[in-house]
Amino acid sequence: MTTTHQAASPVHQDSGELPRLSSGVLFTLCALKFVLHLFTSVRHYGYFRDELYYLDLARHLDWGYVDCAPLVAVYARIALLLGGSLAVLRILAALAGTALVALSILIARELGGGRYAQFLAGLAVLVCPGILLMDSLMTMNAFEPLFWMAAILVLARLLRTGNSRLWIWFGLLIGLGIENKHSTVFFGLSVAVALLVTKDRREFLRSWFWIGFAIILALAAPNLIWQIRHHFPTLEDLGNVARTHKNVILSPLAFLKEQIVDIHPILFPIWLSGVLWLLWQRRWRVLGLTFVVFFSVMELIHAKNYYLFPIYPLVLAAGAAALVRWLTPRSAASSGILATWTRIAIVVILVTATVPFIPFSTWMLSPERFLAYEKNIGFTPSKAEVNHAGPLPQPMGDQFGWPEMARQVAEIYNSLPPDERAKTGILAGNYGEAGAIDMFGPAYGLPRAISLHQNHWYWGPPAQHYDNFITLQSSLDDVKEYCTSYQAYEHTNPYGMAEENTPIYLCRGAKFELAKVWPRWKHWN
């Protein structure tokens, strides 16, 4: 009697089954992620410049803005409804980051990863410096990966099951993602290109794909209509940024190097393995090509480093799934002891290498301790903008000086006689200053700030005529030219950005009328 034995195949590699979701892993890593941000977000630092701006946008809800899509104002409006405190803003960002860890675990599972792969994917996303930084501030960048990775999860399930109805959910997520941040357009186009160059191009022939595309158009239409009605201000803003060489431009090799450093070199083998494994696997090739196309486009347009951060959870999850396959014993004769200890070593190395860099991506250290730590560890984050100057990295430096600025402006304003005060406006040089006055000024009796920067330009000129102005970030030459007389007040913060450590001027007898100069003094950059 002959017994036939079938060779064991890797679990879940080709079957329609999914590994069991490790709910314990998911809950534990999500809890760690949330607690990490909860205890580091507000202790030593204040409102970030952009957070103050988004709170102003929340007070002027619209279908579009000069430099961002509309959903970020909705997040800030929710924060305002809950009190508008810094803690509320940062909790919203922490919740987004926590959800991203969960999505990464689900993607690893969708790609066939079992308990360890799910754990490794979630852990890699949790400790990734670039992702930690995004989730430490309430900006659209904290929410962008949610839309992208939820769309990737849907796409992976579609590729695994062949269920084309899932294009409806994909379209919904991409459409909302565009209303969160316009760079989602590049992500969606990268998916389309990846489909086009693989055998999965057959999806273009299915009605569900075009229904999903129609959903994207419908959801993006309100912002597109706003852009058309306002003559595409976002394109004008981006053109100004490129023309003035505001951002640091990197060569292709330098760009790749910065990505490796920002995501952390220890994670490079994981996400590179993920890219290669996705490209090798016929089923998942679309996902690998999506990353390659998006990465290439971002390098070609000289995008800022963090524009790529939202796509890394995909390749980190794929790398985790790939590593598990390579570490799994191939036969019954193979010992699992080596594989077990290898898995433990990977986690230990990963945690040991990344934990020292957590202070660079969260606000756990005071400025004094951070500067000492930065010196001791011998690592300084690179600049994203050419004119960035200050003792702290820009995300940190932009959290200092705002309450003090508002208080100093209030001292100048309230020192004026009542009749002169009524004719004095506060002219802010940028949206951070305007946001600070609007956030902290009411407690001192200050009026709303006036600014020609970014979307503030659309909210003016003010109906009231002002004879005098308290000006922020004005040059001495401008003050001499446009003011009959002036007084200068020194303003400095040791940890703030250098551009904000400039005198505050009281401009008396203004030689200009805002209503007349408003169109030509527009400042979009």
LUMFI-253659 format. One record per residue (C-alpha): residue number from 0; residue in one letter; x, y, z. Coordinates in nm, 2 decimals. Layout:
# residues N
  drenro  marfi       u       v       w
     NUM      a       X       Y       Z
...
//
This chain:
# residues 525
  drenro  marfi       u       v       w
       0      m    0.00    0.00    0.00
       1      t    0.14    0.33   -0.11
       2      t    0.08    0.66    0.08
       3      t    0.10    0.98   -0.11
       4      h    0.23    1.29    0.06
       5      q    0.18    1.64   -0.07
       6      a    0.45    1.89   -0.02
       7      a    0.37    2.16    0.23
       8      s    0.32    2.50    0.07
       9      p    0.37    2.84    0.25
      10      v    0.07    2.92    0.45
      11      h   -0.18    3.15    0.28
      12      q    0.05    3.23   -0.01
      13      d   -0.19    3.14   -0.28
      14      s   -0.51    3.05   -0.11
      15      g   -0.80    3.28   -0.06
      16      e   -0.77    3.25    0.32
      17      l   -0.63    3.52    0.54
      18      p   -0.42    3.46    0.85
      19      r   -0.60    3.53    1.18
      20      l   -0.59    3.89    1.29
      21      s   -0.38    3.93    1.60
      22      s   -0.61    4.15    1.80
      23      g   -0.37    4.15    2.09
      24      v   -0.09    4.28    1.88
      25      l   -0.31    4.54    1.72
      26      f   -0.44    4.67    2.06
      27      t   -0.10    4.67    2.23
      28      l    0.08    4.86    1.95
      29      c   -0.20    5.11    1.90
      30      a   -0.21    5.18    2.28
      31      l    0.17    5.23    2.28
      32      k    0.14    5.47    1.99
      33      f   -0.14    5.68    2.14
      34      v    0.03    5.69    2.49
      35      l    0.36    5.80    2.34
      36      h    0.20    6.10    2.17
      37      l   -0.02    6.17    2.46
      38      f    0.27    6.21    2.70
      39      t    0.50    6.40    2.47
      40      s    0.28    6.64    2.27
      41      v    0.23    6.94    2.49
      42      r    0.47    6.92    2.79
      43      h    0.75    7.15    2.66
      44      y    0.62    7.31    2.34
      45      g    0.33    7.53    2.21
      46      y    0.12    7.57    1.91
      47      f    0.29    7.50    1.58
      48      r    0.28    7.79    1.32
      49      d    0.06    7.59    1.08
      50      e   -0.18    7.48    1.36
      51      l   -0.25    7.84    1.44
      52      y   -0.32    7.90    1.07
      53      y   -0.56    7.60    1.05
      54      l   -0.75    7.73    1.35
      55      d   -0.80    8.06    1.15
      56      l   -0.91    7.85    0.85
      57      a   -1.16    7.68    1.08
      58      r   -1.31    8.01    1.16
      59      h   -1.36    8.06    0.78
      60      l   -1.48    7.73    0.66
      61      d   -1.48    7.71    0.28
      62      w   -1.44    7.46    0.00
      63      g   -1.08    7.56   -0.07
      64      y   -0.78    7.76    0.05
      65      v   -0.48    7.91   -0.12
      66      d   -0.23    7.65    0.01
      67      c   -0.44    7.35    0.13
      68      a   -0.74    7.14    0.07
      69      p   -1.05    7.20    0.29
      70      l   -1.06    6.91    0.53
      71      v   -0.78    7.03    0.75
      72      a   -1.01    7.32    0.84
      73      v   -1.28    7.07    0.94
      74      y   -1.03    6.89    1.18
      75      a   -0.94    7.23    1.33
      76      r   -1.31    7.32    1.36
      77      i   -1.37    7.00    1.56
      78      a   -1.08    7.11    1.78
      79      l   -1.24    7.45    1.83
      80      l   -1.57    7.29    1.92
      81      l   -1.38    7.10    2.18
      82      g   -1.21    7.41    2.32
      83      g   -0.93    7.46    2.07
      84      s   -0.66    7.38    2.32
      85      l   -0.32    7.25    2.21
      86      a   -0.40    6.92    2.38
      87      v   -0.71    6.87    2.17
      88      l   -0.53    6.94    1.85
      89      r   -0.25    6.70    1.93
      90      i   -0.49    6.43    2.04
      91      l   -0.66    6.44    1.70
      92      a   -0.32    6.39    1.54
      93      a   -0.24    6.11    1.78
      94      l   -0.56    5.93    1.70
      95      a   -0.48    5.95    1.33
      96      g   -0.14    5.80    1.40
      97      t   -0.29    5.53    1.61
      98      a   -0.53    5.44    1.33
      99      l   -0.24    5.42    1.09
     100      v   -0.07    5.16    1.30
     101      a   -0.39    4.95    1.29
     102      l   -0.41    4.99    0.91
     103      s   -0.05    4.88    0.87
     104      i   -0.12    4.56    1.07
     105      l   -0.43    4.50    0.85
     106      i   -0.23    4.55    0.53
     107      a    0.04    4.30    0.65
     108      r   -0.24    4.05    0.72
     109      e   -0.40    4.12    0.38
     110      l   -0.06    4.04    0.22
     111      g   -0.06    3.70    0.40
     112      g    0.14    3.80    0.71
     113      g    0.06    3.61    1.03
     114      r    0.10    3.72    1.39
     115      y    0.47    3.81    1.37
     116      a    0.45    3.99    1.04
     117      q    0.16    4.19    1.18
     118      f    0.36    4.28    1.49
     119      l    0.66    4.37    1.29
     120      a    0.46    4.59    1.05
     121      g    0.29    4.77    1.33
     122      l    0.61    4.81    1.53
     123      a    0.80    4.95    1.23
     124      v    0.53    5.21    1.16
     125      l    0.52    5.30    1.53
     126      v    0.89    5.37    1.57
     127      c    0.95    5.52    1.22
     128      p    1.08    5.88    1.29
     129      g    0.92    6.04    0.98
     130      i    0.58    5.90    1.07
     131      l    0.62    5.99    1.43
     132      l    0.69    6.35    1.33
     133      m    0.38    6.37    1.11
     134      d    0.16    6.24    1.40
     135      s    0.31    6.49    1.65
     136      l    0.14    6.79    1.49
     137      m   -0.22    6.85    1.39
     138      t   -0.18    6.90    1.02
     139      m   -0.32    6.73    0.71
     140      n    0.00    6.52    0.70
     141      a   -0.12    6.33    1.00
     142      f   -0.44    6.23    0.82
     143      e   -0.30    6.18    0.47
     144      p   -0.16    5.82    0.53
     145      l   -0.50    5.71    0.66
     146      f   -0.67    5.78    0.33
     147      w   -0.38    5.63    0.13
     148      m   -0.33    5.32    0.34
     149      a   -0.70    5.25    0.37
     150      a   -0.71    5.27   -0.01
     151      i   -0.41    5.04   -0.03
     152      l   -0.59    4.79    0.20
     153      v   -0.90    4.80   -0.03
     154      l   -0.68    4.76   -0.34
     155      a   -0.49    4.47   -0.19
     156      r   -0.82    4.30   -0.11
     157      l   -0.94    4.36   -0.47
     158      l   -0.62    4.21   -0.61
     159      r   -0.65    3.91   -0.38
     160      t   -1.02    3.84   -0.44
     161      g   -1.09    3.99   -0.78
     162      n   -1.39    4.17   -0.64
     163      s   -1.41    4.48   -0.86
     164      r   -1.69    4.63   -0.66
     165      l   -1.42    4.74   -0.42
     166      w   -1.34    5.02   -0.66
     167      i   -1.63    5.21   -0.50
     168      w   -1.45    5.21   -0.16
     169      f   -1.12    5.30   -0.33
     170      g   -1.28    5.59   -0.51
     171      l   -1.44    5.71   -0.18
     172      l   -1.11    5.71    0.00
     173      i   -0.91    5.87   -0.28
     174      g   -1.18    6.14   -0.32
     175      l   -1.17    6.22    0.05
     176      g   -0.79    6.21    0.04
     177      i   -0.78    6.48   -0.23
     178      e   -1.00    6.70   -0.01
     179      n   -0.75    6.63    0.27
     180      k   -0.44    6.71    0.06
     181      h   -0.39    6.76   -0.31
     182      s   -0.09    6.53   -0.33
     183      t   -0.33    6.24   -0.31
     184      v   -0.38    6.31   -0.69
     185      f   -0.02    6.20   -0.74
     186      f   -0.09    5.89   -0.53
     187      g   -0.40    5.80   -0.73
     188      l   -0.22    5.85   -1.06
     189      s    0.06    5.63   -0.94
     190      v   -0.20    5.35   -0.88
     191      a   -0.34    5.41   -1.23
     192      v    0.00    5.39   -1.40
     193      a    0.08    5.07   -1.20
     194      l   -0.24    4.91   -1.32
     195      l   -0.18    5.02   -1.68
     196      v    0.16    4.85   -1.71
     197      t    0.05    4.52   -1.55
     198      k   -0.20    4.25   -1.65
     199      d   -0.43    4.41   -1.40
     200      r   -0.51    4.67   -1.66
     201      r   -0.82    4.47   -1.73
     202      e   -0.97    4.65   -1.44
     203      f   -1.00    4.96   -1.67
     204      l   -1.26    4.75   -1.87
     205      r   -1.49    4.70   -1.58
     206      s   -1.77    4.94   -1.49
     207      w   -1.69    4.93   -1.12
     208      f   -1.36    5.10   -1.19
     209      w   -1.52    5.39   -1.36
     210      i   -1.79    5.41   -1.09
     211      g   -1.51    5.45   -0.84
     212      f   -1.34    5.71   -1.07
     213      a   -1.67    5.90   -1.09
     214      i   -1.69    5.90   -0.70
     215      i   -1.34    6.05   -0.70
     216      l   -1.45    6.33   -0.93
     217      a   -1.77    6.40   -0.74
     218      l   -1.58    6.43   -0.41
     219      a   -1.30    6.64   -0.55
     220      a   -1.54    6.86   -0.75
     221      p   -1.62    7.12   -0.47
     222      n   -1.26    7.20   -0.43
     223      l   -1.20    7.20   -0.80
     224      i   -1.49    7.44   -0.86
     225      w   -1.35    7.67   -0.58
     226      q   -1.01    7.66   -0.75
     227      i   -1.16    7.75   -1.09
     228      r   -1.37    8.03   -0.94
     229      h   -1.06    8.18   -0.77
     230      h   -0.83    8.13   -1.08
     231      f   -0.63    7.84   -0.93
     232      p   -0.46    8.01   -0.64
     233      t   -0.29    7.69   -0.53
     234      l   -0.10    7.67   -0.86
     235      e    0.00    8.03   -0.83
     236      d    0.12    7.97   -0.48
     237      l    0.32    7.66   -0.59
     238      g    0.47    7.86   -0.87
     239      n    0.58    8.13   -0.63
     240      v    0.75    7.87   -0.41
     241      a    0.94    7.73   -0.71
     242      r    1.04    8.07   -0.85
     243      t    1.18    8.19   -0.52
     244      h    1.36    7.87   -0.45
     245      k    1.21    7.84   -0.11
     246      n    1.26    7.47   -0.07
     247      v    1.59    7.27   -0.06
     248      i    1.65    7.10   -0.40
     249      l    1.83    6.76   -0.38
     250      s    1.99    6.54   -0.64
     251      p    1.84    6.20   -0.69
     252      l    2.11    6.03   -0.48
     253      a    2.08    6.29   -0.21
     254      f    1.70    6.26   -0.22
     255      l    1.73    5.88   -0.17
     256      k    1.97    5.93    0.11
     257      e    1.74    6.17    0.29
     258      q    1.45    5.92    0.26
     259      i    1.67    5.65    0.42
     260      v    1.77    5.88    0.70
     261      d    1.42    6.02    0.76
     262      i    1.26    5.68    0.77
     263      h    1.56    5.55    0.96
     264      p    1.84    5.34    0.81
     265      i    1.75    5.04    1.02
     266      l    1.41    5.03    0.85
     267      f    1.57    5.06    0.50
     268      p    1.62    4.68    0.46
     269      i    1.26    4.62    0.56
     270      w    1.10    4.87    0.32
     271      l    1.34    4.78    0.04
     272      s    1.26    4.42    0.09
     273      g    0.89    4.51    0.08
     274      v    0.93    4.69   -0.25
     275      l    1.12    4.41   -0.41
     276      w    0.89    4.14   -0.28
     277      l    0.58    4.33   -0.41
     278      l    0.74    4.37   -0.75
     279      w    0.83    4.00   -0.76
     280      q    0.49    3.87   -0.66
     281      r    0.25    3.87   -0.95
     282      r   -0.05    3.92   -0.73
     283      w    0.09    4.23   -0.56
     284      r    0.30    4.39   -0.84
     285      v    0.06    4.68   -0.87
     286      l    0.13    4.78   -0.52
     287      g    0.51    4.77   -0.57
     288      l    0.49    4.97   -0.89
     289      t    0.26    5.22   -0.71
     290      f    0.55    5.29   -0.47
     291      v    0.81    5.30   -0.74
     292      v    0.61    5.54   -0.96
     293      f    0.52    5.77   -0.67
     294      f    0.88    5.78   -0.54
     295      s    1.01    5.86   -0.89
     296      v    0.75    6.14   -0.95
     297      m    0.83    6.30   -0.61
     298      e    1.20    6.30   -0.69
     299      l    1.14    6.45   -1.03
     300      i    0.93    6.74   -0.90
     301      h    1.18    6.80   -0.61
     302      a    0.91    6.74   -0.35
     303      k    0.99    6.79    0.02
     304      n    1.11    6.48    0.20
     305      y    0.79    6.43    0.40
     306      y    0.57    6.41    0.09
     307      l    0.67    6.05    0.06
     308      f    0.61    5.95    0.43
     309      p    0.25    5.85    0.38
     310      i    0.33    5.57    0.14
     311      y    0.59    5.40    0.36
     312      p    0.35    5.19    0.57
     313      l    0.27    5.00    0.26
     314      v    0.63    4.88    0.20
     315      l    0.70    4.84    0.57
     316      a    0.40    4.60    0.59
     317      a    0.51    4.42    0.28
     318      g    0.87    4.39    0.41
     319      a    0.74    4.24    0.73
     320      a    0.53    3.99    0.54
     321      a    0.83    3.91    0.31
     322      l    1.07    3.86    0.60
     323      v    0.84    3.61    0.77
     324      r    0.83    3.40    0.46
     325      w    1.21    3.40    0.44
     326      l    1.24    3.31    0.80
     327      t    0.98    3.03    0.80
     328      p    1.14    2.68    0.79
     329      r    1.10    2.52    0.45
     330      s    1.07    2.16    0.56
     331      a    0.98    1.95    0.86
     332      a    1.35    1.88    0.91
     333      s    1.44    2.24    0.95
     334      s    1.46    2.36    1.30
     335      g    1.25    2.66    1.40
     336      i    1.48    2.76    1.68
     337      l    1.71    2.97    1.46
     338      a    1.41    3.14    1.30
     339      t    1.26    3.22    1.64
     340      w    1.58    3.37    1.77
     341      t    1.62    3.56    1.44
     342      r    1.27    3.71    1.48
     343      i    1.36    3.82    1.84
     344      a    1.68    3.97    1.72
     345      i    1.51    4.17    1.45
     346      v    1.27    4.32    1.70
     347      v    1.55    4.40    1.95
     348      i    1.77    4.56    1.69
     349      l    1.48    4.76    1.55
     350      v    1.38    4.90    1.89
     351      t    1.74    4.96    2.00
     352      a    1.82    5.15    1.69
     353      t    1.51    5.37    1.67
     354      v    1.43    5.46    2.03
     355      p    1.73    5.70    2.05
     356      f    1.58    5.90    1.77
     357      i    1.23    5.94    1.92
     358      p    1.32    6.28    2.07
     359      f    1.38    6.41    1.72
     360      s    1.03    6.33    1.62
     361      t    0.83    6.41    1.93
     362      w    0.83    6.68    2.19
     363      m    0.95    6.48    2.49
     364      l    1.26    6.68    2.57
     365      s    1.27    7.05    2.67
     366      p    1.47    7.27    2.42
     367      e    1.77    7.28    2.65
     368      r    1.78    6.91    2.69
     369      f    1.71    6.85    2.33
     370      l    2.00    7.07    2.21
     371      a    2.23    6.89    2.46
     372      y    2.10    6.55    2.34
     373      e    2.14    6.65    1.97
     374      k    2.50    6.74    2.04
     375      n    2.58    6.42    2.23
     376      i    2.42    6.19    1.98
     377      g    2.59    6.38    1.69
     378      f    2.29    6.40    1.46
     379      t    2.12    6.71    1.32
     380      p    1.81    6.69    1.11
     381      s    1.84    6.84    0.76
     382      k    1.66    7.15    0.65
     383      a    1.36    7.13    0.42
     384      e    1.36    7.51    0.35
     385      v    1.65    7.72    0.24
     386      n    1.59    8.01    0.48
     387      h    1.53    7.80    0.79
     388      a    1.74    7.95    1.07
     389      g    1.72    7.88    1.44
     390      p    1.87    7.67    1.71
     391      l    1.60    7.40    1.69
     392      p    1.48    7.20    1.39
     393      q    1.20    7.39    1.22
     394      p    0.91    7.17    1.35
     395      m    1.03    7.26    1.70
     396      g    1.13    7.62    1.65
     397      d    0.79    7.70    1.49
     398      q    0.63    7.62    1.83
     399      f    0.80    7.90    2.02
     400      g    0.73    8.27    2.07
     401      w    0.37    8.30    1.97
     402      p    0.21    8.37    2.31
     403      e    0.49    8.61    2.40
     404      m    0.44    8.79    2.07
     405      a    0.07    8.84    2.13
     406      r    0.14    8.96    2.48
     407      q    0.39    9.22    2.36
     408      v    0.16    9.34    2.09
     409      a   -0.11    9.38    2.35
     410      e    0.12    9.58    2.57
     411      i    0.19    9.82    2.28
     412      y   -0.18    9.83    2.18
     413      n   -0.32    9.89    2.53
     414      s   -0.06   10.16    2.61
     415      l   -0.23   10.38    2.34
     416      p   -0.49   10.64    2.43
     417      p   -0.85   10.50    2.36
     418      d   -0.91   10.73    2.06
     419      e   -0.57   10.63    1.91
     420      r   -0.62   10.26    1.99
     421      a   -0.95   10.26    1.80
     422      k   -0.77   10.37    1.48
     423      t   -0.48   10.12    1.52
     424      g   -0.48    9.78    1.34
     425      i   -0.25    9.49    1.38
     426      l   -0.07    9.40    1.05
     427      a    0.09    9.05    1.06
     428      g    0.36    8.95    0.81
     429      n    0.26    8.59    0.79
     430      y   -0.02    8.35    0.88
     431      g    0.16    8.23    1.20
     432      e    0.17    8.57    1.34
     433      a   -0.19    8.64    1.24
     434      g   -0.29    8.31    1.39
     435      a   -0.11    8.39    1.72
     436      i   -0.29    8.73    1.74
     437      d   -0.63    8.56    1.67
     438      m   -0.56    8.28    1.92
     439      f   -0.41    8.47    2.21
     440      g   -0.52    8.82    2.14
     441      p   -0.88    8.81    2.25
     442      a   -0.77    8.76    2.61
     443      y   -0.59    9.10    2.59
     444      g   -0.87    9.28    2.41
     445      l   -0.69    9.28    2.07
     446      p   -0.88    9.30    1.74
     447      r   -0.84    9.03    1.48
     448      a   -0.51    9.05    1.29
     449      i   -0.48    9.18    0.94
     450      s   -0.26    8.99    0.70
     451      l   -0.20    8.96    0.32
     452      h   -0.03    8.62    0.36
     453      q   -0.19    8.31    0.21
     454      n   -0.56    8.27    0.27
     455      h   -0.57    8.58    0.49
     456      w   -0.56    8.78    0.17
     457      y   -0.91    8.66    0.08
     458      w   -1.04    8.78    0.42
     459      g   -0.95    9.14    0.36
     460      p   -0.91    9.43    0.33
     461      p   -1.08    9.53    0.65
     462      a   -1.38    9.76    0.62
     463      q   -1.24    9.99    0.89
     464      h   -0.99   10.26    0.80
     465      y   -0.68   10.26    1.02
     466      d   -0.44   10.55    1.07
     467      n   -0.19   10.35    1.26
     468      f   -0.06    9.99    1.26
     469      i    0.13    9.76    1.48
     470      t    0.34    9.57    1.23
     471      l    0.50    9.23    1.26
     472      q    0.80    9.13    1.05
     473      s    0.82    9.46    0.86
     474      s    1.16    9.58    0.75
     475      l    1.29    9.91    0.87
     476      d    1.31   10.04    0.52
     477      d    0.93    9.97    0.47
     478      v    0.85   10.14    0.80
     479      k    1.04   10.45    0.70
     480      e    0.88   10.46    0.36
     481      y    0.52   10.40    0.47
     482      c    0.49   10.56    0.81
     483      t    0.50   10.93    0.91
     484      s    0.66   10.82    1.24
     485      y    0.74   10.50    1.41
     486      q    0.86   10.33    1.73
     487      a    1.05   10.00    1.74
     488      y    1.01    9.74    2.01
     489      e    1.26    9.45    2.03
     490      h    1.11    9.10    2.01
     491      t    1.32    8.79    2.06
     492      n    1.27    8.43    2.17
     493      p    1.58    8.22    2.21
     494      y    1.42    7.91    2.07
     495      g    1.20    8.07    1.80
     496      m    1.27    8.09    1.43
     497      a    1.51    8.37    1.33
     498      e    1.25    8.53    1.10
     499      e    1.03    8.60    1.40
     500      n    1.30    8.76    1.61
     501      t    1.26    9.09    1.45
     502      p    1.14    9.43    1.59
     503      i    0.77    9.50    1.63
     504      y    0.69    9.85    1.50
     505      l    0.42   10.10    1.60
     506      c    0.36   10.28    1.27
     507      r    0.18   10.61    1.31
     508      g    0.03   10.81    1.03
     509      a    0.03   10.54    0.77
     510      k    0.09   10.67    0.42
     511      f   -0.11   10.40    0.26
     512      e   -0.47   10.28    0.24
     513      l   -0.51    9.90    0.28
     514      a   -0.80    9.89    0.03
     515      k   -0.58   10.04   -0.24
     516      v   -0.26    9.84   -0.18
     517      w   -0.43    9.51   -0.10
     518      p   -0.42    9.36   -0.45
     519      r   -0.05    9.43   -0.51
     520      w    0.06    9.35   -0.16
     521      k   -0.07    9.00   -0.19
     522      h    0.18    8.76   -0.04
     523      w    0.15    8.39   -0.15
     524      n    0.45    8.16   -0.10
//
